Amino acid sequence: MTVPEKWLVVVIENPEAEEPMHRVVHKVFASWAGEYLDDDSWKMNSGIDRIMEDDKSVDFYGYSGSRYSCNKGSYGVSTSYAQKVLDNIIKMANDKGIAMRVLSEDTDWMELT
């Protein structure tokens, strides 16, 4: 199980994808601020397959079997480094004609799957 310091959800829309199920994909972008001897880090999951939610957290299960347990009060990115990485990923996708954007914090997560 992965527990991000900060997290957000991106939606990727690729109308040219061969498989209809891959035309719209939601992914978790997770980030952590480094400490004294550690660098800042980030991860993006394989795509959201299943979601479970309670009062404090949202658990996103990925296509690969991963689980991201995300605190509801921690939506966003942890550092300017993580923001730059995310901005670059979005720009590269958009440059290839693939629409990618960050979903709002008030999204109803249970409606994504």
Backbone as ProteinMPNN parsed JSONL, in Angstrom:
{"seq_chain_A": "MTVPEKWLVVVIENPEAEEPMHRVVHKVFASWAGEYLDDDSWKMNSGIDRIMEDDKSVDFYGYSGSRYSCNKGSYGVSTSYAQKVLDNIIKMANDKGIAMRVLSEDTDWMELT", "coords_chain_A": {"N_chain_A": [[0.844, -1.175, 0.0], [0.548, 2.203, -0.807], [1.038, 5.321, 0.663], [0.469, 8.478, 0.076], [2.061, 11.662, 0.709], [1.017, 13.964, -0.367], [-1.54, 14.174, -2.872], [-3.219, 13.849, -6.034], [-5.733, 13.619, -8.619], [-5.586, 12.838, -12.012], [-7.097, 13.182, -15.221], [-6.999, 11.488, -18.248], [-7.528, 11.817, -21.584], [-7.831, 10.162, -24.511], [-8.874, 10.059, -27.531], [-8.018, 8.566, -29.68], [-7.197, 6.118, -28.846], [-6.89, 2.597, -29.182], [-8.39, 0.656, -27.749], [-11.6, 0.963, -26.398], [-11.894, 1.212, -23.581], [-9.581, 2.459, -22.833], [-9.732, 5.039, -23.627], [-10.522, 7.05, -21.888], [-8.876, 7.624, -18.976], [-8.256, 7.554, -15.522], [-5.86, 8.644, -13.178], [-3.813, 8.379, -10.233], [-1.707, 10.85, -8.984], [0.922, 10.953, -6.946], [2.851, 12.475, -4.321], [5.817, 13.295, -2.42], [7.58, 15.185, -0.013], [11.03, 15.493, 0.308], [13.288, 14.615, 2.984], [15.96, 15.366, 5.23], [18.1, 13.641, 4.199], [16.902, 12.587, 1.978], [15.551, 12.826, -1.335], [12.953, 14.819, -2.926], [10.015, 13.127, -4.069], [7.913, 11.321, -6.419], [5.055, 9.554, -7.741], [3.06, 7.926, -10.221], [0.073, 6.214, -10.605], [-1.009, 3.162, -12.297], [-3.492, 3.48, -13.352], [-6.831, 4.069, -12.392], [-8.773, 1.541, -11.11], [-10.576, 0.661, -9.214], [-12.386, 2.008, -6.408], [-12.465, 2.852, -2.979], [-13.991, 4.465, -0.232], [-13.912, 6.359, 2.79], [-14.691, 8.344, 5.73], [-12.241, 9.679, 6.2], [-10.33, 8.999, 4.246], [-9.491, 8.116, 0.817], [-9.262, 5.232, -1.025], [-7.521, 4.181, -3.753], [-7.424, 1.759, -6.169], [-5.209, 0.332, -8.404], [-4.824, -0.627, -11.894], [-2.684, -2.33, -11.983], [-2.761, -3.601, -9.601], [-1.917, -2.163, -7.462], [-2.331, -0.119, -4.478], [-3.389, 2.964, -3.427], [-3.62, 4.801, -0.636], [-5.237, 7.547, 0.264], [-5.255, 10.498, 2.078], [-7.983, 12.567, 2.755], [-7.588, 15.257, 3.376], [-5.277, 16.022, 2.103], [-5.014, 16.836, -0.574], [-3.359, 17.735, -3.506], [-0.039, 18.869, -4.485], [3.191, 18.052, -3.172], [5.565, 19.551, -3.353], [7.405, 22.152, -5.142], [8.994, 20.921, -7.017], [7.567, 18.494, -7.563], [5.307, 19.653, -8.699], [6.405, 20.791, -11.014], [7.211, 18.462, -12.362], [4.688, 17.247, -12.799], [3.446, 19.269, -14.369], [5.098, 19.105, -16.635], [4.581, 16.481, -17.529], [1.869, 16.736, -18.211], [2.075, 18.691, -20.23], [3.616, 17.296, -22.169], [1.824, 15.23, -22.839], [-0.368, 16.716, -23.832], [0.906, 17.943, -26.016], [1.082, 15.785, -27.691], [-1.469, 15.467, -28.507], [-3.123, 14.348, -26.653], [-5.468, 14.803, -24.275], [-5.004, 15.99, -21.054], [-5.633, 16.566, -17.666], [-5.876, 18.002, -14.363], [-8.091, 16.891, -11.887], [-10.647, 18.474, -9.928], [-10.518, 19.082, -6.388], [-12.965, 18.703, -5.153], [-14.247, 16.685, -6.504], [-16.466, 13.966, -6.997], [-15.318, 11.123, -6.027], [-16.218, 8.481, -6.096], [-17.691, 8.295, -8.375], [-15.984, 7.936, -10.493], [-15.404, 5.38, -11.395]], "CA_chain_A": [[0.0, 0.0, 0.0], [1.25, 3.471, -0.9], [0.344, 6.405, 1.361], [1.108, 9.719, -0.355], [2.009, 12.868, 1.536], [0.034, 14.747, -1.127], [-2.03, 13.405, -4.014], [-4.303, 14.385, -6.85], [-6.163, 12.705, -9.678], [-5.6, 13.395, -13.359], [-7.865, 12.452, -16.222], [-6.311, 11.451, -19.537], [-8.5, 11.507, -22.63], [-7.174, 9.88, -25.777], [-9.89, 9.516, -28.429], [-7.386, 7.711, -30.675], [-6.818, 4.827, -28.252], [-7.507, 1.461, -29.865], [-9.371, 0.034, -26.871], [-12.505, 1.971, -25.837], [-11.681, 1.407, -22.144], [-8.381, 3.275, -22.634], [-9.941, 6.393, -24.158], [-10.53, 7.93, -20.714], [-8.217, 6.949, -17.856], [-7.976, 8.379, -14.344], [-4.666, 8.17, -12.48], [-3.373, 9.091, -9.037], [-0.353, 11.409, -8.965], [1.287, 11.047, -5.538], [4.147, 13.116, -4.131], [6.378, 13.375, -1.08], [8.714, 16.1, 0.175], [12.178, 14.804, 0.875], [13.789, 15.092, 4.27], [17.377, 15.732, 5.252], [18.934, 12.843, 3.301], [16.083, 12.052, 0.887], [15.057, 13.767, -2.33], [11.521, 14.821, -3.189], [9.685, 12.023, -4.975], [6.551, 11.26, -6.934], [4.638, 8.337, -8.448], [1.735, 7.956, -10.843], [-0.352, 4.812, -10.683], [-1.276, 2.597, -13.626], [-4.853, 3.829, -13.74], [-7.757, 3.708, -11.311], [-9.654, 0.428, -11.45], [-11.606, 0.523, -8.178], [-12.241, 3.032, -5.372], [-13.183, 2.695, -1.714], [-13.906, 5.743, 0.446], [-14.543, 6.521, 4.098], [-14.691, 9.745, 6.145], [-10.909, 10.27, 6.244], [-9.445, 8.698, 3.126], [-9.964, 7.475, -0.404], [-8.323, 4.215, -1.483], [-7.587, 3.967, -5.193], [-6.785, 0.511, -6.573], [-4.75, 0.472, -9.77], [-4.901, -1.762, -12.825], [-1.56, -3.23, -11.695], [-2.96, -4.195, -8.282], [-1.451, -1.251, -6.421], [-3.35, 0.559, -3.675], [-2.978, 4.258, -2.918], [-4.52, 5.234, 0.429], [-5.046, 8.991, 0.194], [-5.932, 11.302, 3.087], [-8.824, 13.572, 2.105], [-7.076, 16.601, 3.639], [-3.935, 16.167, 1.521], [-5.1, 16.953, -2.024], [-2.418, 18.694, -4.081], [1.316, 18.363, -4.673], [3.98, 18.324, -1.967], [6.683, 20.49, -3.563], [7.481, 22.771, -6.47], [9.553, 19.888, -7.902], [6.464, 17.628, -7.999], [4.458, 20.447, -9.588], [7.095, 20.893, -12.308], [7.105, 17.144, -13.003], [3.312, 17.091, -13.27], [3.245, 20.209, -15.48], [5.812, 18.578, -17.793], [3.821, 15.312, -18.017], [0.656, 17.25, -18.863], [2.48, 19.35, -21.48], [4.011, 16.28, -23.153], [0.6, 14.566, -23.291], [-1.12, 17.662, -24.664], [1.653, 18.124, -27.269], [0.812, 14.602, -28.516], [-2.896, 15.42, -28.809], [-3.814, 13.619, -25.595], [-5.912, 15.773, -23.27], [-4.729, 15.571, -19.676], [-5.845, 17.667, -16.737], [-6.057, 17.666, -12.949], [-9.467, 17.015, -11.424], [-10.87, 19.313, -8.763], [-10.543, 18.408, -5.092], [-14.341, 18.387, -4.763], [-14.758, 15.637, -7.38], [-17.059, 12.781, -6.341], [-14.4, 10.057, -6.435], [-16.936, 7.23, -6.316], [-18.285, 8.306, -9.712], [-14.957, 7.768, -11.521], [-15.355, 4.009, -11.927]], "C_chain_A": [[0.892, 1.242, 0.0], [0.41, 4.542, -0.221], [1.044, 7.715, 0.995], [1.049, 10.804, 0.713], [0.96, 13.804, 0.942], [-0.35, 13.935, -2.354], [-3.039, 14.237, -4.788], [-4.636, 13.379, -7.932], [-6.165, 13.462, -10.994], [-6.508, 12.535, -14.239], [-7.124, 12.599, -17.541], [-7.331, 10.997, -20.571], [-7.772, 11.375, -23.955], [-8.185, 9.248, -26.728], [-9.343, 8.57, -29.486], [-6.992, 6.34, -30.133], [-7.589, 3.698, -28.923], [-8.62, 0.825, -29.045], [-10.277, 1.111, -26.274], [-12.266, 2.238, -24.353], [-10.452, 2.259, -21.839], [-8.549, 4.697, -23.151], [-10.023, 7.432, -23.052], [-9.973, 7.131, -19.542], [-7.989, 7.964, -16.75], [-6.778, 7.774, -13.624], [-4.402, 9.019, -11.243], [-1.944, 9.573, -9.259], [-0.041, 11.679, -7.498], [2.658, 11.695, -5.401], [4.501, 13.21, -2.646], [7.504, 14.394, -1.073], [9.844, 15.315, 0.826], [12.55, 15.385, 2.234], [15.293, 15.301, 4.152], [18.222, 14.957, 4.241], [18.182, 12.291, 2.09], [15.66, 13.159, -0.067], [13.534, 13.759, -2.356], [11.22, 13.678, -4.15], [8.219, 12.086, -5.383], [6.324, 9.906, -7.575], [3.306, 8.621, -9.121], [1.303, 6.514, -11.02], [-0.726, 4.43, -12.111], [-2.636, 2.986, -14.181], [-5.796, 3.312, -12.671], [-8.753, 2.671, -11.806], [-10.843, 0.335, -10.488], [-11.317, 1.542, -7.086], [-13.053, 2.631, -4.148], [-12.954, 3.98, -0.926], [-14.526, 5.644, 1.837], [-14.42, 8.0, 4.48], [-13.336, 10.421, 6.01], [-10.066, 10.061, 5.002], [-10.196, 8.094, 1.942], [-8.88, 6.486, -0.816], [-8.563, 3.955, -2.959], [-6.798, 2.705, -5.511], [-6.451, 0.626, -8.051], [-4.925, -0.784, -10.591], [-3.817, -2.793, -12.506], [-1.714, -3.952, -10.358], [-2.48, -3.315, -7.146], [-2.631, -0.637, -5.668], [-2.739, 1.846, -3.141], [-4.022, 4.696, -1.9], [-4.271, 6.721, 0.667], [-5.896, 9.729, 1.222], [-6.71, 12.417, 2.396], [-8.325, 14.997, 2.306], [-5.745, 16.896, 2.986], [-3.952, 16.283, 0.003], [-4.144, 18.043, -2.507], [-1.08, 18.041, -4.335], [2.177, 18.829, -3.504], [5.033, 19.409, -2.142], [6.616, 21.116, -4.95], [8.089, 21.798, -7.477], [8.442, 18.987, -8.443], [5.551, 18.374, -8.958], [5.087, 20.572, -10.972], [7.035, 19.576, -13.073], [5.709, 16.965, -13.589], [3.028, 18.005, -14.455], [3.906, 19.696, -16.753], [5.089, 17.37, -18.387], [2.582, 15.769, -18.773], [1.002, 17.901, -20.192], [2.851, 18.328, -22.552], [2.783, 15.547, -23.698], [-0.168, 15.473, -24.243], [-0.434, 17.9, -26.002], [1.432, 16.959, -28.234], [-0.669, 14.455, -28.853], [-3.712, 14.628, -27.796], [-4.175, 14.63, -24.51], [-5.671, 15.205, -21.877], [-4.907, 16.775, -18.78], [-6.048, 17.13, -15.33], [-7.519, 17.861, -12.591], [-9.521, 17.861, -10.156], [-10.925, 18.482, -7.484], [-11.955, 17.999, -4.678], [-15.012, 17.378, -5.699], [-15.371, 14.511, -6.536], [-16.274, 11.569, -6.832], [-15.117, 8.765, -6.773], [-17.571, 7.171, -7.708], [-17.259, 8.087, -10.825], [-14.96, 6.373, -12.138], [-16.74, 3.502, -12.228]], "O_chain_A": [[1.878, 1.305, 0.734], [-0.786, 4.663, -0.49], [2.1, 8.026, 1.546], [0.115, 10.859, 1.514], [0.127, 14.361, 1.657], [0.428, 13.103, -2.822], [-3.624, 15.189, -4.273], [-3.911, 12.405, -8.136], [-6.676, 14.578, -11.086], [-6.659, 11.332, -14.025], [-6.681, 13.688, -17.904], [-7.923, 9.925, -20.446], [-7.178, 12.329, -24.458], [-8.342, 8.027, -26.734], [-10.107, 7.846, -30.124], [-6.505, 5.494, -30.883], [-8.782, 3.822, -29.199], [-9.677, 0.492, -29.582], [-9.778, 2.078, -25.7], [-12.418, 3.374, -23.905], [-10.293, 2.732, -20.714], [-7.601, 5.481, -23.116], [-9.631, 8.581, -23.256], [-10.523, 6.098, -19.162], [-7.58, 9.096, -17.008], [-6.681, 6.556, -13.474], [-4.718, 10.208, -11.204], [-1.077, 8.802, -9.669], [-0.668, 12.537, -6.877], [3.528, 11.501, -6.25], [3.642, 13.207, -1.764], [8.293, 14.461, -2.016], [9.628, 14.567, 1.78], [12.167, 16.504, 2.577], [15.818, 15.399, 3.043], [18.991, 15.566, 3.497], [18.773, 11.597, 1.263], [15.439, 14.297, 0.35], [12.899, 12.821, -1.874], [12.071, 13.302, -4.956], [7.408, 12.794, -4.785], [7.272, 9.197, -7.912], [2.523, 9.449, -8.655], [2.063, 5.686, -11.522], [-0.754, 5.271, -13.01], [-2.887, 2.826, -15.376], [-5.581, 2.237, -12.111], [-9.474, 2.886, -12.78], [-11.955, -0.016, -10.88], [-10.164, 1.904, -6.853], [-14.176, 2.139, -4.26], [-11.853, 4.53, -0.944], [-15.52, 4.949, 2.045], [-14.078, 8.825, 3.633], [-13.276, 11.618, 5.732], [-9.174, 10.862, 4.724], [-11.336, 7.639, 2.045], [-7.713, 6.857, -0.941], [-9.656, 3.563, -3.367], [-5.625, 2.6, -5.155], [-7.31, 0.977, -8.861], [-5.146, -1.87, -10.054], [-4.008, -3.988, -12.731], [-0.901, -4.811, -10.015], [-2.622, -3.683, -5.98], [-3.764, -0.633, -6.148], [-1.699, 1.823, -2.483], [-5.176, 4.937, -2.255], [-3.232, 7.109, 1.201], [-7.119, 9.596, 1.231], [-6.165, 13.128, 1.552], [-8.613, 15.866, 1.483], [-5.133, 17.922, 3.282], [-2.995, 15.869, -0.651], [-4.133, 19.149, -1.966], [-0.98, 16.816, -4.397], [1.919, 19.879, -2.917], [5.362, 20.112, -1.187], [5.866, 20.666, -5.816], [7.747, 21.837, -8.659], [8.379, 18.741, -9.648], [5.068, 17.792, -9.93], [4.394, 20.472, -11.984], [6.834, 19.568, -14.288], [5.566, 16.574, -14.748], [2.433, 17.571, -15.442], [3.341, 19.832, -17.838], [4.991, 17.244, -19.608], [2.279, 15.253, -19.849], [0.302, 17.69, -21.182], [2.453, 18.468, -23.708], [2.713, 15.272, -24.896], [-0.57, 15.051, -25.327], [-1.109, 18.044, -27.022], [1.573, 17.118, -29.446], [-1.082, 13.442, -29.417], [-4.863, 14.278, -28.057], [-3.295, 15.239, -23.901], [-6.081, 14.087, -21.565], [-4.412, 17.864, -19.072], [-6.354, 15.953, -15.136], [-8.121, 18.875, -12.945], [-8.545, 17.944, -9.41], [-11.332, 17.32, -7.504], [-12.119, 17.039, -3.925], [-16.235, 17.242, -5.677], [-14.84, 14.159, -5.482], [-16.532, 11.052, -7.919], [-14.671, 8.023, -7.649], [-17.95, 6.092, -8.164], [-17.635, 8.055, -11.997], [-14.557, 6.207, -13.29], [-16.897, 2.368, -12.682]]}, "name": "protein", "num_of_chains": 1, "seq": "MTVPEKWLVVVIENPEAEEPMHRVVHKVFASWAGEYLDDDSWKMNSGIDRIMEDDKSVDFYGYSGSRYSCNKGSYGVSTSYAQKVLDNIIKMANDKGIAMRVLSEDTDWMELT"}
